[in-house]
Amino acid sequence: MNIQTIMVVGAGQMGSGIAQVAAASGLQVLLHDTSPEFLKRGMLSIDKQLSRSVEKGKLTQDGMKEILRRIQPTEFIELAEQADLVIEAISENMALKVLLFHRLDGICPPHTIIATNTSSLPISEIAAVTGRPARVIGMHFMNPVPVMPLVEVIRGLETSQEVFEVVCGLSERLGKIPVEVNDFPGFVSNRILMPMINEAVFTVYEGVASVESVDKVMKLGMNHPMGPLELADFIGLDTCLSIMEILYEGFKDSKYRPCPLLRKYVKAGRLGRKSGQGFYTYSS
Ligand SMILES: NC(=O)c1ccc[n+]([C@@H]2O[C@H](COP(=O)([O-])OP(=O)(O)OC[C@H]3O[C@@H](n4cnc5c(N)ncnc54)[C@H](O)[C@@H]3O)[C@@H](O)[C@H]2O)c1
């Protein structure tokens, strides 16, 4: 199967990154979100990333224009009928994703593969609302997409071998390294990472150390490039909370209980970098 046109649904931090790397690898990209402002924000972020590569001499001005020309922002999900592959990167919410997959299943031609970039939701359950569970798969990119080499490729219960191979091949074409993982809550990456972040929040909540000290311990002592709280802000505290809820629900094990402080911050609108405030404060 030759993938030429893809649609990325959701022009947030992940969707815009996925659209950028796909266009840079020569694919035609339709970037869909629900409003012109979200699309504009997504395109601006791609523009900013590419401009940085031009400044560093990694990309020419013409190369940048060429990449941007291959991305068509659109409010119309119906254009998914042109896509060989759709990559969904909307908010981490099962109800929203299920609605979207049902809709996409009705729009896309039978050959289209529909992938989800979910961080933790069950692929098999999302696939079950479509009439094509064999063509639904998890394609979990890491943040920031243009920089991080990993794609966790998650097989749902019904995902076909052909679809798995096509998606691994495409990940390589995007310059990424696919790693096969089975469909369990949090997969591998977030099953390990999120409880660590949640535990870091607990250490602040229980007064064991300050935000800065927790991050310093993990950076200087464990050689982590970013502290867990800095990383939580970067990922988005709402996304972190959603993933902990999914682990807690999925395994029914109290060791995944989200820290009340994480919940409090999300309820207050402190979502991390994207809202300007999380464990740290950001100017722009
Ligand atoms: N942030 C991370 O570090 C990270 C890493 C890997 C995977 N993910 C996953 O990627 C997905 C997106 O995360 P994000 O951080 O980019 O979120 P985000 O909040 O930055 O972006 C989500 C975008 O989806 C749009 N959206 C919401 N509902 C929509 C719909 N029905 N149709 C079209 N667009 C819709 C929103 O307008 C928004 O622009 C989530 O499933 C998340 O778990 C996130």
The ligand as an ORCA input file, in Angstrom:
! r2SCAN-3c Opt
* xyz 0 1
  N       1.294     16.251     24.792
  C       2.079     15.185     24.716
  O       3.225     15.181     25.182
  C       1.571     13.953     23.995
  C       2.504     12.974     23.624
  C       2.047     11.853     22.897
  C       0.684     11.724     22.612
  N      -0.184     12.699     23.016
  C      -1.610     12.516     22.685
  O      -1.877     13.283     21.516
  C      -3.237     13.740     21.558
  C      -3.250     15.254     21.422
  O      -2.508     15.830     22.473
  P      -1.950     17.332     22.392
  O      -0.971     17.466     23.484
  O      -1.561     17.668     20.981
  O      -3.303     18.149     22.770
  P      -3.658     19.681     22.439
  O      -4.639     20.080     23.485
  O      -2.412     20.496     22.237
  O      -4.388     19.592     20.996
  C      -5.601     18.932     20.766
  C      -6.246     19.581     19.526
  O      -7.357     18.771     19.129
  C      -8.409     19.638     18.713
  N      -9.667     18.894     18.789
  C     -10.356     18.512     19.893
  N     -11.453     17.816     19.527
  C     -11.449     17.762     18.170
  C     -12.304     17.160     17.197
  N     -13.386     16.486     17.551
  N     -11.996     17.296     15.878
  C     -10.870     17.975     15.494
  N     -10.016     18.552     16.378
  C     -10.299     18.448     17.690
  C      -8.317     20.824     19.667
  O      -8.967     21.950     19.125
  C      -6.796     20.996     19.800
  O      -6.290     21.883     18.805
  C      -3.832     13.211     22.867
  O      -4.484     11.990     22.621
  C      -2.590     13.010     23.722
  O      -2.781     12.046     24.731
  C       0.229     13.807     23.687
*
